[in-house]
Amino acid sequence: MPDRRLQVFHTVARLLSFTKAAEVLHMTQPAVTFQVRQLEEHFNTRLFDRTHNRISLTEAGQRVYASADRIFELYAEMENAVREVTGEISGALAIGASTTIAEYMLPTLLGDFRERYPDVTIHLKVSNTDGIVSMVENNAIDLGVVEAPVNNKTLVVVPCKRDQLFAIVPPGHPLGSLEQVTLDQLLQYPFICREEGSGTREVINDYLNVQQDCQSVLRVAMELGSPEAVKGAVEAGMGVSVVSGATIQKELKLGTLIALRLDPPLDRPFSFVHQKQKFRLRVMEELLEFARAYCLAHPG
């Protein structure tokens, strides 16, 4: 309901980028530029200074941005009040998830949510944990779901469930006959690792740092950008790895990988992360409650 020109301006001003705003709004960059120019023509003044491929708010732009913040907060409060009366759950949400969660947890959760609330449209973005947290910080998404601790104290972090990690080796590997392994045993072999910024990579590094008796170092033979790529490299005998138990169910059934418990065990939280907002749209509240209930019902 708020003026579309104001919505587009607010997004550009928040991100200080026409390109990023176009991506968030699912618009072309020329369309975003046109909407901002329309608003500037309405006020008969520039709202942005454009210099050296960078933009900044003019004094008038800063005042419009502050007013837009209040307008959108009132709009959200009004919409929530009406939804409480009518009971209607509809609208659009932008969700971001780290790779493991997007591939192995969210499809079922969002499928069940969509079945209950067919009038809700969900846009899903996939990145590593660092990327998702950055999107939440920049308000590029409404809700993030991540697989590593979040250090930004200005964001709300709600744990969903614990995820246990396992060492994986191919059949016939010298460690394959063991039920559990220590880091010293595992790190005698080339290690297949996720990329920097991945939640899995971060928790493995943290785990390694707290193992005071561990005499080995992480010899990274290969860095890969997805759980599927990591599993494929291990299956091909290129090294060993540590992955989420949620990612290897198919391979364990087919016998293409062997999972070994780590000694001591290693687990991590899957968590929801979002901005601290006084008023959130009703559809956002419903998704959070639905997701919390889903995690309680599917703890493993």
C-alpha positions as CSV (number, residue, x, y, z in Angstrom):
1,M,0.0,0.0,0.0
2,P,2.8,2.6,0.6
3,D,3.8,4.6,-2.5
4,R,5.9,2.3,-4.7
5,R,8.4,5.1,-5.4
6,L,8.9,5.5,-1.6
7,Q,9.5,1.7,-1.2
8,V,12.1,1.7,-4.0
9,F,13.8,4.9,-2.6
10,H,13.9,3.4,0.9
11,T,15.6,0.2,-0.3
12,V,18.2,2.1,-2.4
13,A,18.9,4.4,0.6
14,R,19.2,1.5,3.0
15,L,21.7,-0.4,0.7
16,L,23.2,2.7,-0.9
17,S,23.2,0.8,-4.1
18,F,20.9,0.8,-7.1
19,T,22.2,-2.6,-8.2
20,K,21.6,-4.3,-4.8
21,A,18.2,-2.6,-4.5
22,A,17.2,-4.0,-7.9
23,E,18.2,-7.5,-6.8
24,V,16.3,-7.3,-3.5
25,L,13.2,-5.8,-5.2
26,H,13.3,-8.2,-8.1
27,M,13.4,-5.3,-10.5
28,T,15.7,-4.2,-13.3
29,Q,18.2,-1.4,-12.4
30,P,16.6,1.0,-15.0
31,A,13.2,0.5,-13.3
32,V,14.7,1.3,-9.9
33,T,16.4,4.4,-11.2
34,F,13.1,5.5,-12.9
35,Q,11.1,5.1,-9.6
36,V,13.7,7.2,-7.7
37,R,13.7,9.9,-10.3
38,Q,9.9,10.0,-10.2
39,L,10.1,10.7,-6.4
40,E,12.8,13.3,-6.9
41,E,10.6,15.0,-9.4
42,H,7.7,14.9,-6.9
43,F,9.8,16.7,-4.3
44,N,11.6,18.8,-7.0
45,T,15.0,18.1,-5.4
46,R,17.8,15.5,-5.5
47,L,17.6,12.8,-2.9
48,F,21.0,11.2,-3.7
49,D,24.4,12.5,-4.5
50,R,26.0,10.4,-7.2
51,T,29.8,10.7,-7.4
52,H,32.5,8.2,-8.6
53,N,30.1,5.3,-8.9
54,R,29.0,5.9,-5.3
55,I,25.8,7.3,-3.9
56,S,25.0,9.1,-0.7
57,L,21.9,10.7,0.7
58,T,21.4,14.4,0.4
59,E,20.0,16.3,3.3
60,A,16.6,16.1,1.8
61,G,17.1,12.4,1.1
62,Q,18.0,11.8,4.8
63,R,14.8,13.4,5.9
64,V,12.7,11.4,3.4
65,Y,14.5,8.2,4.5
66,A,13.7,8.9,8.2
67,S,10.1,9.6,7.4
68,A,9.8,6.5,5.3
69,D,11.0,4.4,8.2
70,R,8.2,5.7,10.3
71,I,5.7,5.3,7.5
72,F,6.6,1.6,7.0
73,E,6.5,0.9,10.7
74,L,3.0,2.3,10.9
75,Y,2.0,0.4,7.8
76,A,3.3,-2.9,9.4
77,E,1.4,-2.1,12.6
78,M,-1.8,-1.4,10.7
79,E,-1.5,-4.6,8.6
80,N,-0.9,-6.7,11.7
81,A,-3.9,-5.2,13.4
82,V,-6.2,-6.0,10.4
83,R,-4.8,-9.5,10.0
84,E,-5.5,-10.2,13.7
85,V,-9.2,-9.3,13.0
86,T,-9.5,-11.2,9.7
87,G,-7.2,-14.1,10.5
88,E,-5.8,-13.9,6.9
89,I,-2.2,-14.9,6.4
90,S,-0.8,-13.6,3.1
91,G,2.1,-11.6,1.6
92,A,5.7,-12.1,0.5
93,L,8.8,-13.0,2.5
94,A,12.4,-13.1,1.5
95,I,14.3,-15.9,3.3
96,G,18.0,-16.7,3.1
97,A,19.6,-20.0,4.1
98,S,23.1,-21.3,4.3
99,T,23.8,-24.1,1.8
100,T,23.4,-27.2,4.1
101,I,20.1,-25.9,5.5
102,A,18.7,-24.8,2.1
103,E,19.4,-28.2,0.5
104,Y,18.5,-30.6,3.4
105,M,16.1,-28.9,5.8
106,L,14.1,-26.0,4.2
107,P,12.5,-27.8,1.3
108,T,10.3,-29.9,3.6
109,L,9.7,-27.0,6.0
110,L,8.7,-24.5,3.4
111,G,6.7,-27.1,1.5
112,D,4.6,-27.8,4.6
113,F,4.3,-24.0,5.3
114,R,3.1,-23.3,1.8
115,E,0.6,-26.1,2.0
116,R,-0.9,-24.5,5.1
117,Y,-0.7,-20.9,3.8
118,P,-1.0,-21.0,0.0
119,D,-1.4,-17.2,-0.3
120,V,2.2,-16.6,1.0
121,T,4.9,-16.1,-1.5
122,I,8.5,-17.0,-0.4
123,H,11.7,-15.9,-2.2
124,L,14.6,-18.1,-1.1
125,K,18.3,-17.0,-1.4
126,V,21.2,-19.4,-0.8
127,S,24.6,-18.4,0.4
128,N,27.1,-19.4,3.1
129,T,26.6,-18.4,6.7
130,D,28.6,-15.1,6.4
131,G,26.6,-14.2,3.3
132,I,23.2,-14.8,4.9
133,V,24.1,-12.8,8.0
134,S,25.2,-9.9,5.8
135,M,21.9,-10.0,4.0
136,V,20.0,-9.8,7.3
137,E,22.2,-6.9,8.4
138,N,21.4,-5.1,5.2
139,N,17.7,-5.9,5.3
140,A,18.1,-7.7,2.0
141,I,16.1,-10.6,3.5
142,D,13.5,-10.8,6.2
143,L,14.8,-14.0,7.8
144,G,18.0,-16.0,7.7
145,V,18.6,-19.6,8.7
146,V,22.2,-20.3,9.5
147,E,24.4,-23.2,10.6
148,A,27.0,-21.4,12.7
149,P,27.0,-19.0,15.7
150,V,26.2,-15.4,14.9
151,N,28.3,-12.8,16.6
152,N,26.3,-9.7,15.7
153,K,24.7,-8.7,18.9
154,T,22.2,-6.3,17.2
155,L,20.4,-9.2,15.5
156,V,17.9,-11.6,17.1
157,V,19.2,-15.2,17.0
158,V,16.7,-18.0,17.8
159,P,18.2,-21.5,18.0
160,C,16.2,-24.1,16.0
161,K,17.9,-27.4,16.6
162,R,21.3,-29.1,17.1
163,D,23.0,-30.7,14.1
164,Q,25.6,-33.4,14.7
165,L,28.7,-33.6,12.5
166,F,30.5,-36.7,11.4
167,A,33.8,-37.6,9.8
168,I,33.3,-39.3,6.4
169,V,35.6,-41.6,4.5
170,P,35.2,-43.8,1.4
171,P,34.7,-47.6,1.6
172,G,38.0,-49.4,2.0
173,H,39.7,-46.4,3.8
174,P,42.1,-47.4,6.6
175,L,39.8,-45.6,9.1
176,G,36.6,-47.2,7.8
177,S,36.6,-50.1,10.3
178,L,36.5,-47.7,13.3
179,E,33.3,-46.5,14.9
180,Q,34.8,-43.2,16.1
181,V,37.9,-41.2,15.4
182,T,39.9,-38.4,17.0
183,L,41.1,-35.3,15.1
184,D,44.7,-36.6,15.3
185,Q,43.6,-39.8,13.5
186,L,41.5,-38.0,10.9
187,L,44.0,-35.3,10.1
188,Q,46.7,-37.8,9.0
189,Y,44.9,-37.7,5.7
190,P,44.2,-34.9,3.1
191,F,41.1,-33.0,4.2
192,I,38.3,-31.9,1.9
193,C,36.9,-28.6,3.3
194,R,34.1,-26.1,2.6
195,E,35.1,-22.6,1.6
196,E,35.9,-19.7,3.9
197,G,32.7,-18.2,5.3
198,S,30.9,-21.5,5.4
199,G,29.3,-22.4,8.7
200,T,30.6,-25.9,8.5
201,R,34.2,-24.6,8.0
202,E,33.8,-22.2,10.9
203,V,32.7,-24.8,13.4
204,I,35.4,-27.2,12.3
205,N,38.0,-24.5,12.9
206,D,36.5,-23.8,16.3
207,Y,36.5,-27.5,17.1
208,L,40.1,-27.8,16.1
209,N,41.1,-24.8,18.2
210,V,39.7,-26.2,21.4
211,Q,41.2,-29.6,21.1
212,Q,44.3,-29.0,23.3
213,D,45.7,-32.5,22.9
214,C,45.5,-32.4,19.1
215,Q,49.0,-32.4,17.6
216,S,47.9,-32.3,14.0
217,V,47.1,-29.4,11.7
218,L,44.4,-29.1,9.1
219,R,45.9,-30.0,5.7
220,V,43.3,-28.7,3.3
221,A,43.6,-30.7,0.1
222,M,40.6,-29.0,-1.6
223,E,38.1,-26.2,-0.8
224,L,34.6,-26.8,-2.3
225,G,31.5,-24.7,-2.2
226,S,28.7,-27.2,-1.4
227,P,28.1,-30.4,0.7
228,E,27.4,-32.4,-2.5
229,A,30.9,-31.4,-3.9
230,V,32.6,-32.3,-0.7
231,K,30.8,-35.7,-0.5
232,G,31.7,-36.4,-4.2
233,A,35.4,-35.7,-3.5
234,V,35.5,-38.0,-0.5
235,E,33.7,-40.8,-2.5
236,A,36.3,-40.4,-5.2
237,G,39.1,-41.1,-2.6
238,M,40.5,-37.6,-2.7
239,G,40.5,-37.2,1.1
240,V,38.4,-37.2,4.2
241,S,36.0,-34.6,5.6
242,V,33.6,-33.6,8.3
243,V,30.0,-32.9,7.4
244,S,26.5,-32.6,8.8
245,G,24.8,-35.9,9.5
246,A,21.7,-34.5,7.7
247,T,23.6,-34.4,4.4
248,I,24.8,-38.1,4.2
249,Q,21.7,-40.2,4.7
250,K,21.4,-41.2,1.1
251,E,25.1,-42.1,0.8
252,L,25.0,-44.2,4.0
253,K,22.1,-46.2,2.6
254,L,23.9,-46.7,-0.7
255,G,27.2,-47.6,1.0
256,T,29.2,-45.0,-0.9
257,L,30.4,-43.3,2.3
258,I,31.2,-44.4,5.8
259,A,30.4,-42.1,8.7
260,L,32.5,-42.1,11.9
261,R,31.6,-40.4,15.2
262,L,34.1,-37.8,16.3
263,D,35.8,-38.1,19.7
264,P,34.9,-35.8,21.4
265,P,31.5,-35.3,19.6
266,L,30.9,-32.2,17.5
267,D,27.6,-30.5,17.0
268,R,26.3,-27.0,16.2
269,P,23.1,-25.0,16.2
270,F,20.8,-24.3,13.3
271,S,19.4,-20.9,14.1
272,F,17.0,-18.3,12.8
273,V,18.4,-14.7,12.6
274,H,16.5,-11.5,11.9
275,Q,16.5,-7.8,12.6
276,K,15.2,-6.4,15.9
277,Q,11.9,-4.8,14.7
278,K,9.2,-3.5,16.9
279,F,6.6,-4.5,14.3
280,R,6.9,-7.4,12.0
281,L,4.4,-8.5,9.4
282,R,2.0,-11.2,10.6
283,V,3.2,-13.6,7.9
284,M,6.7,-13.3,9.3
285,E,5.5,-14.1,12.8
286,E,3.6,-17.1,11.5
287,L,6.6,-18.5,9.6
288,L,8.8,-18.1,12.8
289,E,6.2,-20.0,14.9
290,F,5.7,-22.6,12.2
291,A,9.5,-23.1,11.9
292,R,10.0,-23.4,15.7
293,A,7.2,-26.1,15.8
294,Y,8.8,-27.9,12.9
295,C,12.2,-28.0,14.6
296,L,10.7,-29.4,17.8
297,A,8.9,-32.1,15.8
298,H,12.1,-32.9,13.8
299,P,15.0,-32.6,16.3
300,G,17.3,-35.0,14.5
